[in-house]
Amino acid sequence: MNHDRYQRQMLIPEIGADGQDRLSKARVLIAGCGALGCTIADLLARAGVGHLRIVDRDLVELTNLQRQILFAETDIGAPKASAAKKRLQAVNSTIRIESHSQDINPMTIRKLAADCDVIVDGLDNFETRYLLNDMAISSGTPYIYGGAVGSEGLSFTVLADGGTTGTPCLRCLFPEPPEPGTTATCDTAGVLGPLISMVAAHEALQAMKLIIGRSEDVDRNLMRIDVWNNAVHRIDVAAPDPGCPCCGDRDFQWLNGHRTSSTTVLCGQGAVQVLPAVDTCVKIEDLSRRLAPHGQFDVHDGIIRGQLHEERSGSGDPVELTVFDDLRALVGGVDSAERARSIYDRYIGS
């Protein structure tokens, strides 16, 4: 490894040559490559983390560009994970970057998190965060939670060490996820770009501390930032809850699939994601031929996109269908999970 690139970082006494070597040998799972995930990935790539595994199920949209720093106008319509990989490889060609354009769910998380030193949260939904929390506690892998909406953000590090070195888990802090539609999202309340940078920087720094073996320096408080009102709060969350279903009873309800849905309404996108009933793959060209009599479809980068002429949205437009090579689909123009599942079963198969 050429240390010249990281010379300014290595001048920090807590890092030095040994810390830089540890960074170069680390593997980090970045779950989600939206606003937080983009900035976290950029910071860790520039810091020299040797192996980044980036996972995101979405495509780049015009509205992402205000805050998702790895994407440009030319990336609109491309899978976020692959677009992020392309940009990061230009930033640092000496590290390994994996991109996975897939959903994070009970069927995929174990493989995605395998051999990772840290799991970092760049997500925008609670169901997957509780899945990551389950995975972290069950495997003993540190999990760094982060969220940002409007002008307010949160960050917290979950250490599943147990005893005096561990921290509360996400379910200790928030025993149940909020009911759908009861909390603000980026799509309903907006988000400030500078807030993203602050929360993501806090997450990335905690990951770096863990990688270089400075866990005693990790922030064990729940950090809350309100950038508009110039407020930063560090909330002492005390010890793990012995009655916590996850870290106390080791009942991993999301990891075991007991509380994970096969359909997800994507807030603000006018679409529903539908997962296949089993972990499978299909030749995308064969599926495209099967869909051809029912609409106009194109295949690009292993993704089918098009419209179903026989299905209409609430506004009367054709329903849009995007299918990935793992048979995950986005059904656009519908807001009902039941109808999206029905369309999926009819045209792709149950």
URMOPE-V63513 format. One record per residue. N is the residue number from 0. RES is the residue in three letters. PSI is psi in radians with two decimals (none if undefined). OMEGA is omega in degrees with one decimal (none if undefined). Layout:
<<N & RES & PSI & OMEGA> <N & RES & PSI & OMEGA>>
//
This chain:
<<0 & MET & 2.34 & 177.3> <1 & ASN & 1.91 & -177.1> <2 & HIS & -0.24 & -177.1> <3 & ASP & -0.64 & -178.5> <4 & ARG & -0.62 & -173.1> <5 & TYR & 0.34 & -172.0> <6 & GLN & -0.72 & -179.6> <7 & ARG & -0.62 & 178.7> <8 & GLN & -0.65 & -178.1> <9 & MET & -0.27 & 175.2> <10 & LEU & -0.36 & 175.2> <11 & ILE & 2.10 & -173.8> <12 & PRO & -0.62 & -177.5> <13 & GLU & -0.31 & -179.2> <14 & ILE & -1.25 & 178.6> <15 & GLY & -2.95 & -178.3> <16 & ALA & -0.67 & -178.8> <17 & ASP & -0.77 & 178.5> <18 & GLY & -0.68 & 178.9> <19 & GLN & -0.69 & 176.2> <20 & ASP & -0.72 & 178.6> <21 & ARG & -0.71 & 177.1> <22 & LEU & -0.72 & -176.8> <23 & SER & -0.39 & -178.0> <24 & LYS & 0.01 & -173.2> <25 & ALA & 2.68 & 175.1> <26 & ARG & 2.18 & -176.0> <27 & VAL & 2.32 & 172.1> <28 & LEU & 2.09 & 174.0> <29 & ILE & 1.87 & -174.8> <30 & ALA & 1.79 & -177.4> <31 & GLY & 2.30 & -179.2> <32 & CYS & 0.88 & 170.0> <33 & GLY & -2.44 & -175.6> <34 & ALA & -0.96 & -179.8> <35 & LEU & -0.81 & -176.8> <36 & GLY & -0.69 & 178.1> <37 & CYS & -0.85 & -176.4> <38 & THR & -0.70 & 176.9> <39 & ILE & -0.82 & -179.3> <40 & ALA & -0.73 & 179.9> <41 & ASP & -0.79 & -179.4> <42 & LEU & -0.77 & -177.7> <43 & LEU & -0.61 & 176.6> <44 & ALA & -0.77 & -179.8> <45 & ARG & -0.49 & 178.3> <46 & ALA & -0.22 & 176.6> <47 & GLY & 0.35 & 173.7> <48 & VAL & 2.21 & -165.5> <49 & GLY & -0.42 & -174.3> <50 & HIS & 1.97 & 177.1> <51 & LEU & 2.26 & 176.0> <52 & ARG & 1.91 & -173.7> <53 & ILE & 2.22 & -177.8> <54 & VAL & 2.22 & 175.2> <55 & ASP & 2.50 & -175.6> <56 & ARG & -0.12 & -168.9> <57 & ASP & 2.96 & 175.3> <58 & LEU & 2.67 & -180.0> <59 & VAL & 2.31 & 176.7> <60 & GLU & 2.79 & -179.0> <61 & LEU & -0.70 & -177.4> <62 & THR & -0.24 & 178.1> <63 & ASN & -0.46 & -166.9> <64 & LEU & -0.33 & 179.2> <65 & GLN & -0.42 & -172.1> <66 & ARG & -0.18 & -176.4> <67 & GLN & 1.66 & -160.3> <68 & ILE & -0.20 & -179.2> <69 & LEU & -0.11 & -172.5> <70 & PHE & 2.62 & 176.6> <71 & ALA & 3.03 & -179.1> <72 & GLU & -0.56 & -179.8> <73 & THR & -0.21 & -179.7> <74 & ASP & -0.13 & -176.6> <75 & ILE & 2.24 & -178.1> <76 & GLY & -0.20 & 180.0> <77 & ALA & 2.68 & 173.6> <78 & PRO & 2.34 & -177.2> <79 & LYS & -0.73 & -175.8> <80 & ALA & -0.79 & -178.5> <81 & SER & -0.62 & 176.8> <82 & ALA & -0.68 & 178.2> <83 & ALA & -0.75 & 179.4> <84 & LYS & -0.78 & -179.6> <85 & LYS & -0.78 & -179.5> <86 & ARG & -0.76 & -177.3> <87 & LEU & -0.57 & 176.4> <88 & GLN & -0.54 & 175.5> <89 & ALA & -0.51 & 178.5> <90 & VAL & -0.79 & -177.5> <91 & ASN & 1.75 & -177.3> <92 & SER & -0.05 & -175.5> <93 & THR & -0.11 & -178.5> <94 & ILE & 2.86 & 178.2> <95 & ARG & 2.32 & -179.9> <96 & ILE & 2.15 & 173.3> <97 & GLU & 2.45 & 173.4> <98 & SER & 2.37 & 179.8> <99 & HIS & 1.93 & 178.7> <100 & SER & 1.30 & -176.7> <101 & GLN & 2.94 & 178.5> <102 & ASP & 2.58 & 172.5> <103 & ILE & 1.98 & -176.4> <104 & ASN & 3.09 & -177.3> <105 & PRO & -0.43 & -179.6> <106 & MET & -0.36 & -173.8> <107 & THR & -0.39 & -168.0> <108 & ILE & -0.65 & -177.2> <109 & ARG & -0.76 & 178.8> <110 & LYS & -0.70 & -178.3> <111 & LEU & -0.62 & -177.4> <112 & ALA & -0.09 & -176.6> <113 & ALA & 2.31 & 175.1> <114 & ASP & 0.17 & 179.5> <115 & CYS & 2.48 & 179.2> <116 & ASP & -0.51 & -177.8> <117 & VAL & 2.52 & 171.2> <118 & ILE & 2.16 & -178.4> <119 & VAL & 2.34 & -172.0> <120 & ASP & 2.01 & 171.2> <121 & GLY & 0.58 & -169.7> <122 & LEU & 3.00 & 176.5> <123 & ASP & 0.30 & 178.4> <124 & ASN & 2.58 & -173.7> <125 & PHE & -0.60 & -176.3> <126 & GLU & -0.76 & -179.1> <127 & THR & -0.55 & 176.4> <128 & ARG & -0.72 & 178.7> <129 & TYR & -0.53 & 173.8> <130 & LEU & -0.78 & 177.2> <131 & LEU & -0.69 & 178.3> <132 & ASN & -0.79 & 175.6> <133 & ASP & -0.80 & -178.2> <134 & MET & -0.72 & -179.2> <135 & ALA & -0.82 & -177.8> <136 & ILE & -0.72 & -177.1> <137 & SER & -0.57 & -175.7> <138 & SER & -0.23 & -176.4> <139 & GLY & 0.27 & -179.9> <140 & THR & 2.26 & 176.9> <141 & PRO & 2.48 & 179.9> <142 & TYR & 2.20 & -179.8> <143 & ILE & 1.93 & -177.9> <144 & TYR & 2.48 & 175.0> <145 & GLY & 2.60 & 176.9> <146 & GLY & 2.63 & -179.0> <147 & ALA & 2.20 & 177.1> <148 & VAL & 2.43 & 179.5> <149 & GLY & -2.10 & 177.2> <150 & SER & 0.15 & -175.1> <151 & GLU & 2.47 & 179.6> <152 & GLY & 2.76 & 179.1> <153 & LEU & 2.62 & 172.8> <154 & SER & 2.45 & -179.6> <155 & PHE & 2.45 & 179.0> <156 & THR & 2.17 & 177.2> <157 & VAL & 2.03 & 176.8> <158 & LEU & 2.05 & -173.7> <159 & ALA & 0.63 & -175.6> <160 & ASP & -0.43 & -175.0> <161 & GLY & 2.95 & 178.3> <162 & GLY & -2.51 & -173.6> <163 & THR & -0.23 & -177.6> <164 & THR & -0.21 & -178.3> <165 & GLY & 3.01 & 177.5> <166 & THR & 2.94 & 168.7> <167 & PRO & 2.71 & 174.5> <168 & CYS & 3.13 & -177.3> <169 & LEU & -0.62 & -179.1> <170 & ARG & -0.37 & 171.0> <171 & CYS & -0.71 & -178.4> <172 & LEU & -0.79 & -177.0> <173 & PHE & 1.56 & -172.2> <174 & PRO & -0.57 & 180.0> <175 & GLU & 2.51 & 175.1> <176 & PRO & 2.67 & 178.4> <177 & PRO & 2.66 & 176.0> <178 & GLU & 2.47 & 178.9> <179 & PRO & 2.36 & 177.9> <180 & GLY & -0.06 & -176.7> <181 & THR & -0.17 & -179.2> <182 & THR & 2.67 & 177.9> <183 & ALA & 2.62 & 175.0> <184 & THR & 2.97 & 176.8> <185 & CYS & -0.56 & -177.6> <186 & ASP & -0.46 & -178.1> <187 & THR & -0.53 & -176.4> <188 & ALA & -0.10 & -178.6> <189 & GLY & -3.13 & 177.4> <190 & VAL & 2.50 & 179.0> <191 & LEU & 2.31 & 179.0> <192 & GLY & -0.78 & 179.0> <193 & PRO & -0.55 & 176.7> <194 & LEU & -0.75 & 179.2> <195 & ILE & -0.80 & -178.1> <196 & SER & -0.69 & -177.5> <197 & MET & -0.81 & -179.1> <198 & VAL & -0.78 & -179.4> <199 & ALA & -0.67 & 178.8> <200 & ALA & -0.68 & 177.8> <201 & HIS & -0.76 & 178.5> <202 & GLU & -0.83 & -177.5> <203 & ALA & -0.68 & -179.1> <204 & LEU & -0.68 & 177.8> <205 & GLN & -0.67 & 177.1> <206 & ALA & -0.76 & 179.4> <207 & MET & -0.71 & 178.1> <208 & LYS & -0.77 & -179.5> <209 & LEU & -0.73 & -177.2> <210 & ILE & -0.71 & -175.8> <211 & ILE & 0.09 & 175.9> <212 & GLY & 0.41 & 179.2> <213 & ARG & 0.89 & -177.9> <214 & SER & -0.44 & 178.8> <215 & GLU & -0.32 & -179.8> <216 & ASP & -0.02 & 180.0> <217 & VAL & 2.43 & 176.8> <218 & ASP & 1.99 & -178.2> <219 & ARG & 0.17 & 175.0> <220 & ASN & 2.77 & 170.6> <221 & LEU & 2.02 & -179.6> <222 & MET & 2.26 & 177.4> <223 & ARG & 2.24 & -178.1> <224 & ILE & 2.34 & 168.4> <225 & ASP & 1.69 & -172.5> <226 & VAL & -0.52 & -178.4> <227 & TRP & -0.65 & -178.7> <228 & ASN & 0.23 & 172.8> <229 & ASN & 0.75 & -175.9> <230 & ALA & 2.36 & 173.2> <231 & VAL & 2.17 & 180.0> <232 & HIS & 2.38 & 173.7> <233 & ARG & 1.94 & -170.3> <234 & ILE & 2.13 & 177.9> <235 & ASP & 2.04 & -176.3> <236 & VAL & 0.13 & 172.8> <237 & ALA & -2.57 & -171.8> <238 & ALA & 2.88 & 174.7> <239 & PRO & 2.60 & 178.2> <240 & ASP & 2.02 & -178.4> <241 & PRO & -0.37 & 178.1> <242 & GLY & 0.16 & -179.6> <243 & CYS & 2.27 & 179.2> <244 & PRO & -0.53 & -175.7> <245 & CYS & -1.24 & -174.4> <246 & CYS & -0.31 & 176.8> <247 & GLY & -0.99 & -177.0> <248 & ASP & -0.17 & -177.7> <249 & ARG & 0.77 & 175.9> <250 & ASP & 1.72 & -172.1> <251 & PHE & 1.39 & -170.4> <252 & GLN & -0.62 & 178.6> <253 & TRP & -0.72 & -180.0> <254 & LEU & -0.61 & 179.1> <255 & ASN & -0.05 & 176.9> <256 & GLY & 0.09 & -176.9> <257 & HIS & -0.39 & -177.1> <258 & ARG & 0.49 & 179.6> <259 & THR & 2.26 & -178.5> <260 & SER & 2.72 & 178.2> <261 & SER & -0.10 & 176.3> <262 & THR & 2.50 & -179.4> <263 & THR & 2.12 & 174.2> <264 & VAL & 2.12 & -177.1> <265 & LEU & 1.85 & -173.6> <266 & CYS & 2.28 & 174.8> <267 & GLY & -0.11 & -176.9> <268 & GLN & -0.13 & -179.8> <269 & GLY & 0.62 & -177.0> <270 & ALA & 2.81 & 177.1> <271 & VAL & 2.28 & 173.9> <272 & GLN & 2.36 & 178.1> <273 & VAL & 2.29 & 178.3> <274 & LEU & 2.60 & 174.1> <275 & PRO & 2.76 & -178.2> <276 & ALA & -0.45 & 179.1> <277 & VAL & 2.78 & 178.2> <278 & ASP & 1.98 & -173.2> <279 & THR & 3.03 & 172.9> <280 & CYS & 2.84 & -177.1> <281 & VAL & 2.69 & 172.4> <282 & LYS & 2.02 & -171.8> <283 & ILE & -0.52 & 178.8> <284 & GLU & -0.66 & 178.5> <285 & ASP & -0.75 & 179.7> <286 & LEU & -0.67 & 178.4> <287 & SER & -0.70 & 178.2> <288 & ARG & -0.63 & 178.0> <289 & ARG & -0.59 & -178.6> <290 & LEU & -0.37 & -172.5> <291 & ALA & -0.71 & 179.8> <292 & PRO & -0.23 & -174.0> <293 & HIS & 0.03 & -179.8> <294 & GLY & -2.94 & 179.1> <295 & GLN & 2.09 & -173.8> <296 & PHE & 2.55 & 174.7> <297 & ASP & 2.63 & 176.1> <298 & VAL & 2.19 & 178.8> <299 & HIS & 2.26 & 180.0> <300 & ASP & 0.64 & 177.3> <301 & GLY & 0.30 & -179.0> <302 & ILE & 2.31 & 175.9> <303 & ILE & 2.28 & 175.1> <304 & ARG & 2.43 & 176.8> <305 & GLY & -2.90 & -177.8> <306 & GLN & 2.48 & 176.6> <307 & LEU & 1.96 & -175.1> <308 & HIS & -0.41 & -176.3> <309 & GLU & -0.11 & -178.6> <310 & GLU & 2.35 & -176.6> <311 & ARG & 2.51 & 175.4> <312 & SER & 3.12 & 179.1> <313 & GLY & -0.46 & 179.3> <314 & SER & -0.02 & 179.2> <315 & GLY & -0.05 & 178.4> <316 & ASP & 2.75 & 177.1> <317 & PRO & 2.51 & 175.8> <318 & VAL & 2.34 & 179.0> <319 & GLU & 2.51 & -178.2> <320 & LEU & 2.21 & 174.6> <321 & THR & 2.21 & -176.7> <322 & VAL & 2.28 & 178.7> <323 & PHE & 2.94 & -172.7> <324 & ASP & -0.16 & 173.7> <325 & ASP & 0.19 & -179.9> <326 & LEU & 0.17 & 168.3> <327 & ARG & 2.48 & -176.6> <328 & ALA & 2.59 & 169.6> <329 & LEU & 2.13 & 179.4> <330 & VAL & 1.90 & -174.6> <331 & GLY & 2.54 & 179.7> <332 & GLY & 0.08 & 176.2> <333 & VAL & 2.61 & 177.4> <334 & ASP & 0.18 & 179.7> <335 & SER & 2.17 & 178.3> <336 & ALA & -0.63 & -178.6> <337 & GLU & -0.75 & -179.9> <338 & ARG & -0.68 & 178.3> <339 & ALA & -0.77 & 178.0> <340 & ARG & -0.68 & 179.2> <341 & SER & -0.77 & 178.2> <342 & ILE & -0.76 & 179.4> <343 & TYR & -0.86 & -176.6> <344 & ASP & -0.62 & -177.9> <345 & ARG & -0.71 & -171.3> <346 & TYR & -0.43 & -178.6> <347 & ILE & -0.70 & 179.4> <348 & GLY & 2.61 & -177.3> <349 & SER & none & none>>
//
